[in-house]
Amino acid sequence: MNKIVLVSSVAIVCSFAAMTASADYPSVSIDSEVTLNYDQDIDVSGAINVPTVDMDTDADISVNQFNHDSPVTAIGTVSNNSAGWGGSGITDLKVDVTAVGNNASIELNTDGAVVGAVQGNQNGGATALGSITGNSINLGTVQNKDGKWVDAEVELNVTAVGNNLTIEGDVAETQVGSVQFNYDSPVTATGYINGNGFDVTPMRPRDPKLTVTAVGNNLTAPLGSTGSMLQINRNSPITAIGSVSGNRGNIGPVKVSVTAVGNNISIKAPDAN
């Protein structure tokens, strides 16, 4: 069996049938076969068969990402903006706030590739906060990507992700060995659209859109991928909060989507186009 070579500075090693990671918190047992011993090693060899990477082969990839005592925070705020000349207010408003602990995006072009990845957050986490509050808003029209004029909207997207691994490509027989973990690392996404005055000079209602997403661990791979994929959250709550309240004026239907996911694995077919 080949040997995976990972960066030694964060003390994560994977070789043959064993996978271990050095850490420094009290041990915890996930089940009878997986024990996380923070004082020494994280040993998942009993339950996980992790494909390894031959570093001499160009198509094989090794990923090692680790945050220790390193919270990741993103904050975006649009607040207390008053009406302009003639009471027009804000005519177009879109806010995107994203916080990601570890992210790896791999695009393959060779069949039979082997990917080994370890992504972890310890005593950190990811926090994203977005707010649109106390503004005078009178939406106008904007050009979309096709050059057409369309009604503008108030849109707030807030996303927090602990670990994300995306593997893409129109390839076959991809092997994936992945460990994603959050230890004492909450993942929190919060979005507010509160206390705004919509349509200072009312003409027609508009639809405020709020999307809030919090994900602990996420992995996406092409159809036909094989291997072992381990995702763990320990003492790491995953929280998504969305609020639309106290707004005044000519407001159309409000669209709110709030999602919290601890662990997600998606194996999908390549895009036919």
Residue, then its C-alpha position, 0 to 999 in steps of 0.5 A: m500500500n502506498k504512503i501518504v505524506l502530510v505536513s508535519s508541522v501540524a502533526i498529522v500523519c496517515s500511513f498504511a491502515a492507520m490514521t492518527a492526528s496529534a492533539d492536546y485535549p481529553s480523550v473521547s470515544i465515538d464508538s467501540e472502534v473510533t477513539l479520539n485520544y487528544d493526549q496522544d493520537i486520534d486513531v480511526s484505523g479500526a473503522i476507517n480504510v483510508p486510501t493513501v496517496d502515492m506522491d510520485t504520481d502526478a494525478d494523486i493529491s494530498v490535502n492537509q488543512f488544520n486550524h488550532d486556536s484560530p477562529v474564522t470570522a466574517i462580518g458584513t453590515v449595512s446599517n443606518n443609511s438615510a434617504g438621498w436627495g428626493g428621498s430615494g434611499i438605497t436603490d440596490l442592495k446585495v450582501d454576501v458574508t462567508a466564513v470558512g475554516n478549511n476549503a479545498s477545491i480539486e478539479l481532476n482530469t485523470d481517471g483513477a486519481v487518489v485523493g487523501a485529505v485531512q481538514g480540521n478545526q480545534n478550539g476555533g470554529a467559523t462565524a458569519l454575521g450579516s445584517i441590513t438594519g435601519n436603512s431607507i430603501n427604495l429599490g430601482t432596476v439593475q442590469n443582470k449578467d445577461g445585460k437585461w434590466v430587472d427589478a432590484e432586490v434586497e438580498l442577504n446571504v450568510t454562510a459559515v462552514g467548518n470544513n469543505l472539500t469539493i472534488e470535480g471532474d468528468v473522471a472515473e474510479t476516483q478514490v477518496g480518503s477524507v477526514q473532516f473534524n470540528y473539535d470544540s469549534p462551533v459553526t454559526a451563521t446569523g442574518y438580520i434584515n431588521g428595522n428598514g424603511f422600504d420604498v420611501t416613495p412607494m411604487r410596488p412591493r419588493d421581496p427581501k431575500l434572506t438565506v442563512t446556512a451553517v454547515g459543520n463538514n461538507l464533501t462533494a465528489p463525482l459519481g463513482s468515487t470510492g473510499s472512506m469519508l469520516q466527518i465528526n463534530r465534537n462539542s461543536p454546535i452548528t447554528a443558523i439564525g435568520s430574522v426579518s423583523g420591524n421593517r416598514g413600508n411597501i414590502g412584498p413577500v418575504k423569502v427566508s431560508v435558514t439551514a443548519v447541517g452537521n455533516n453532509i456528503s454528496i456523491k453526484a454525477p458530472d455535469a452533462n454539459 
